[in-house]
Amino acid sequence: YDSLFAAHVEPERQTLSLYQLFKDFVVRKHTLQVYSSQVSVSVSDNLLLVHALDSRVVLLFDIKINTQFPVTAPLPLSTAPSDGFSASYAAHWVFAAPDLVIDPVAGRVGQLCVDLYALARSSLDKFCLLQFLLARSNAQG
């Protein structure tokens, strides 16, 4: 959303703090509960993807809509069958900013993308879902 942030993980507290960076100063804007002490962070389509490495799930945050809770329940990270990655999250994957996943065993690099169709099917709150979908880069509103 045209803002620059730095992220700081506090493993003991299982939180992720987001600091907005300005030219002359820094402000802590959000502190998110991530429910894991082992996380990696990616960004895709203005979404903050928090990968809980120990439970192999992803929390998706849209800080423009809601900074208290993820936009969906924790979801497993999976890959498209044709991309050459293993079918689901592998412990040896490395996440690189902003939205890359590296599989050093397979010798592959892929780009993370969010399956909006799957998210829409899993959402219970249709009003929040509508806000969420309209905020995506390929929204047609």
C-alpha positions as CSV (number, residue, x, y, z in Angstrom):
1,Y,0.0,0.0,0.0
2,D,2.8,2.4,-0.9
3,S,4.4,2.3,2.6
4,L,7.7,1.0,3.7
5,F,7.8,-1.2,6.8
6,A,10.5,-3.2,8.7
7,A,9.4,-6.3,10.5
8,H,10.9,-7.6,13.8
9,V,10.0,-11.0,15.2
10,E,10.0,-11.5,18.9
11,P,10.1,-15.3,19.3
12,E,9.6,-15.4,23.1
13,R,6.4,-13.3,22.8
14,Q,5.4,-14.9,19.5
15,T,4.8,-11.5,18.0
16,L,5.8,-9.6,14.9
17,S,6.2,-5.9,15.2
18,L,5.9,-3.7,12.1
19,Y,7.7,-0.4,12.0
20,Q,6.8,2.2,9.3
21,L,9.9,3.8,7.9
22,F,9.9,7.5,7.0
23,K,12.7,9.7,5.7
24,D,13.6,11.1,9.1
25,F,12.0,8.8,11.7
26,V,10.5,5.3,12.4
27,V,7.2,4.5,14.0
28,R,6.0,1.2,15.4
29,K,2.6,0.8,13.8
30,H,1.4,-2.7,14.5
31,T,2.2,-5.7,16.7
32,L,0.7,-8.9,15.4
33,Q,0.3,-12.2,17.3
34,V,1.8,-14.9,15.2
35,Y,1.3,-18.0,17.5
36,S,4.7,-19.4,16.7
37,S,8.3,-18.7,17.8
38,Q,9.7,-19.9,14.4
39,V,8.4,-17.6,11.6
40,S,9.4,-16.3,8.2
41,V,7.8,-13.3,6.5
42,S,6.9,-12.7,2.9
43,V,4.8,-10.1,1.1
44,S,2.5,-10.8,-1.8
45,D,-0.2,-8.5,-3.3
46,N,0.0,-6.2,-0.3
47,L,-0.5,-9.1,2.1
48,L,1.8,-10.0,4.9
49,L,2.4,-13.7,4.8
50,V,3.7,-15.1,8.1
51,H,5.0,-18.6,7.7
52,A,4.8,-20.5,11.0
53,L,7.6,-22.9,10.3
54,D,6.9,-25.3,13.2
55,S,3.3,-25.9,12.3
56,R,3.7,-25.5,8.5
57,V,0.9,-23.0,8.1
58,V,0.6,-19.5,6.8
59,L,-1.1,-16.5,8.5
60,L,-2.3,-13.9,6.0
61,F,-2.6,-10.3,7.3
62,D,-3.9,-7.3,5.4
63,I,-2.9,-4.4,7.6
64,K,-5.1,-2.0,5.8
65,I,-8.2,-4.0,6.7
66,N,-7.4,-5.6,10.1
67,T,-4.3,-5.4,12.2
68,Q,-5.6,-7.6,15.0
69,F,-6.3,-10.8,13.2
70,P,-5.3,-12.7,10.1
71,V,-7.8,-12.5,7.2
72,T,-8.4,-16.2,7.4
73,A,-7.8,-19.1,9.6
74,P,-4.2,-20.5,9.4
75,L,-3.8,-22.2,6.0
76,P,-1.4,-24.8,4.8
77,L,1.1,-23.6,2.3
78,S,0.9,-25.7,-0.9
79,T,2.2,-25.4,-4.4
80,A,0.8,-25.8,-7.9
81,P,1.5,-29.3,-9.2
82,S,3.3,-28.1,-12.3
83,D,5.8,-25.8,-10.6
84,G,8.3,-28.6,-9.7
85,F,8.1,-28.2,-5.9
86,S,7.0,-30.9,-3.5
87,A,3.2,-31.0,-3.0
88,S,3.3,-29.1,0.3
89,Y,5.6,-27.2,2.6
90,A,9.0,-28.7,3.1
91,A,11.2,-28.0,6.1
92,H,14.2,-27.2,3.8
93,W,12.4,-24.4,1.9
94,V,13.9,-20.9,2.4
95,F,11.7,-17.8,2.1
96,A,13.3,-14.8,0.5
97,A,11.9,-11.2,0.3
98,P,9.6,-10.2,-0.9
99,D,7.7,-13.2,-2.3
100,L,10.2,-16.0,-3.3
101,V,10.4,-19.5,-2.0
102,I,13.7,-21.4,-2.6
103,D,13.9,-25.2,-2.6
104,P,17.6,-25.9,-2.4
105,V,17.1,-29.7,-2.6
106,A,15.2,-29.5,-5.9
107,G,17.3,-26.5,-7.2
108,R,14.2,-24.4,-7.8
109,V,13.0,-20.9,-7.0
110,G,9.3,-20.0,-7.1
111,Q,7.2,-17.0,-6.5
112,L,4.5,-17.1,-3.9
113,C,1.0,-16.2,-4.9
114,V,-2.3,-16.2,-3.0
115,D,-5.1,-18.5,-4.2
116,L,-8.0,-16.0,-3.8
117,Y,-10.5,-18.6,-4.9
118,A,-9.5,-20.9,-2.0
119,L,-9.6,-18.0,0.4
120,A,-13.0,-16.9,-0.7
121,R,-14.3,-20.5,-0.2
122,S,-12.9,-20.6,3.3
123,S,-14.2,-17.3,4.5
124,L,-17.2,-17.0,6.9
125,D,-17.4,-13.2,7.1
126,K,-18.6,-12.1,3.7
127,F,-18.3,-8.4,4.4
128,C,-14.6,-8.7,5.3
129,L,-14.1,-11.0,2.4
130,L,-15.5,-8.4,0.0
131,Q,-13.2,-5.7,1.5
132,F,-10.3,-8.1,1.2
133,L,-11.0,-9.1,-2.4
134,L,-11.4,-5.5,-3.5
135,A,-8.0,-4.6,-2.1
136,R,-6.2,-7.1,-4.3
137,S,-4.2,-6.0,-7.3
138,N,-6.4,-7.8,-9.8
139,A,-9.7,-6.7,-8.2
140,Q,-12.3,-5.5,-10.7
141,G,-14.5,-3.1,-8.7
